[in-house]
Structure formats: C-alpha cells, structure tokens
Amino acid sequence: MSEAPSPSVARSASAARPLIEVRALDKTFYDADREIRVLRGLDLTVSAGEEIAIVGESGTGKSTLLHIIGSLEEPTAGKIFFEGEDLFALDQKSLAEFRNLKLGFVFQFHYLLADFTALENVMMPALISRIPDEQATARAAEMLQLVGLGDKLGRRPAELSGGEQQRVAVARAVVLRPKLLLADEPTGNLDPHTADEVHELFHRLNRELGITLVIATHNERLMRSVGRALRLQEGKLRNEPTA
C-alpha cells in the first residue's frame, strides 16, 4: 500500500500549482454565414504573483481572451483552470462567487456610478459580498489611500480627472484583495504621463498585495515594464521580447 504524501509534500505540490491554466482554448464567432475563429488551441500558464502583458493588433482577441479567463464569456472549446479548478464546470452561483471574491477586472472605461462618491463606488463589491457597512467603508478607504486618493473619498466621478477616475476603478477592483486582476487596455484613454502613473500603481499592487496581473495593452512602455509579455497572433500566444 502506498503511503499518503506528507503535509510538507502536499503544501509544496500546492505551491507549485499554477494560478491559471488555459488549455487548448478555442473561440469562434459567427457573422451571418461567416465563421470567425479568434482563438485557436491557445495555451497559457500563469503563476501566482506574475505580471503578464498580452499584446497584439486590434481585433486579434485580447479582450475575448481576458473575458474567458474571467468567466465573462464561455469558450467554444478548451478549459480554464483556476487553482486547479475547472471554471466552466462550476454552476452559475459558484462562478459569480469566483468573479466577486477572487477576480478583479479593470476596463478601458472606468464604469463608475456617477451619482456615488469615490468611496461608495469602491465599497460596492464589499457590499455585494454582504460585508458589514463599517468594514466595507474601512476597506474602501484603505484601497483609495493605497491608490493615492485618500483625500478624495467624497468626490464624485465628475469631480475627478481621467487618471483619478481610473484609480478609483482600480481600487474598486481590488477592494476584496482578489488573487487575480485582469486589465483590458486600462490606460487606453489616458495621456502618457497619467498612463505611466497607473502602470506604477499596477506594479505596486503586485508588489504590496501579491495580486497576479494579466493586462491586455497596446502600450509599449507597460509591456516593457512587466515580467513577461506575450503576443496574441493568429489565435495563439507567442513570447514577445521586452528588452
């Protein structure tokens, strides 16, 4: 009879397991009678704590890939594993819990609620998770302080600059300390200086909170500043030099 692995061996195996595994991913769209195969047997492995940039021309499927990793869209074929669990084998309730508790998403547009303050916008994921108001407020204030907006908790989106609005969106995405942050062209609407400030914010979240980052971007400066860059071309990912 074989012996069960010791606790130390089990912990080592768990630590070595990738955070994300994408296996043989396909995604096909249909436009009238035309078949558009965007992703073609794509594979990707992401370790916990990595910073990865996904680059490529517009229309190559970067957003689609992020949406599938985040379970916002279903693949045509293939599997996505998060911490060894097959995401698309989960029921809708479990998927919703995954998106709210383990995943943060930042888009090119901030999607802040205009009638709510920065603090109230950032509190939303915590309130949805039924965290008590006092605790949700404390968490939101802490995240806004981290992104450099500790003095603007009571401002509404229209009273903030574009860069500040995106910082609020980032704070909202990480208020529950997710393990993974997906960002889809997060600085596409910002001037170069403000974009650099947001890039540094992402790096800080990675360093200080240990959040794994997967960022789809056209920004060459951001691509060169992360640990690994991958180019999405003809439906598959290829290593992209960053030097």
QUITATA-V279425 format. One record per helix or strand of 2 or more residues. SS is the DSSP state (H for helix, E for strand). FROM is the first residue (numbers start at 1). TO is the last residue. If there is no record, write none. Layout:
# QUITATA-V279425
ss:SS from:FROM to:TO
ss:SS from:FROM to:TO
This chain:
# QUITATA-V279425
ss:H from:7 to:16
ss:E from:20 to:31
ss:E from:34 to:46
ss:E from:51 to:55
ss:H from:62 to:69
ss:E from:77 to:82
ss:E from:85 to:86
ss:H from:87 to:89
ss:H from:92 to:101
ss:E from:103 to:106
ss:H from:118 to:128
ss:H from:133 to:146
ss:H from:157 to:159
ss:H from:162 to:174
ss:E from:180 to:184
ss:H from:192 to:209
ss:E from:212 to:216
ss:H from:220 to:225
ss:E from:228 to:233
ss:E from:236 to:239
